[in-house]
Amino acid sequence: MSLAFSHRFAPSLETKASAGALAAIQPDGRFEGYAALFGRVDLGRDVILPGAFARSLAERGPQGVRMLFQHDPAEPIGTWSEIAEDGRGLFVRGRLTLDVARAREVLALMRSGALDGLSIGFRAVEGRTDPRSRVRRLARIDLWEISVVTFPMQPDARIASVKRAGGSLAATIRRGARRLRTAPGFTPAPA
C-alpha cells in the first residue's frame, strides 16, 4: 500500500511517513526528527534496513533532498541542513522558509501539535519481498524528498522538536511553572 505520486521529473516515487511528539518550538522555523526508522514494518509492509540511504546521501547531501508539504512537488516549504543515518533511523534537521506562506502555516500547525508527521519520497533501488510475509525489505533507497505530513506511513517517523529561540517550549513551560510555584501568594489547585 505504498503511496506514490508522480510528476515530470520524478516518476513513480514512493512515499513513507513517520510520526512523533513535539518537544520545542522556534520562531525561525527550525525543527528536527526522524523521517524513517530502521527495522520496523510500516503500514505499506516495508522495512527499511540500516545503510539504505547511505549512497543517496553521499551523492545528494541534504541540499539535494527537497523539503515538501504533503509530498506535493509544488509545495516546497524549506530546506534540510542535516540528514544522516544513525542507529535508530534517518535523522533530519531543517528549517521552514518563513517567507513562504505555506511554511508559516505549517509552523503554526506544528506549534499547535496538529502536524508532526514526516515522510520520505523515494525510489526503491534494492529490495526483496518475502513471499510468505509479503514484507518488502529495502536495502537501498534513492531519497528524493522528505515531507511534513498529516498521516505518516511509518507511524513513529515524527518531528521530535520544533526549536524555539532560547530553548525548547517544554523548558520554557517548566521555567514558567517554577516561577509560578515560587511566586508570593501562589496556591496550587486541588488535585
Secondary structure by P-SEA (a helix, b strand, c coil): cbbbbbcccccbbbbbbbcccccccccccccccccccccccccccbbbccccaaaaaaaccccccccccccccccccccccbbbbccccbbbbbbcccccaaaaaaaaaaaaccbbbbbbbbbbccccccccccbbbbccccccccccccccccccccccccccccccaaaaaaaaaaaaaaccccccccc
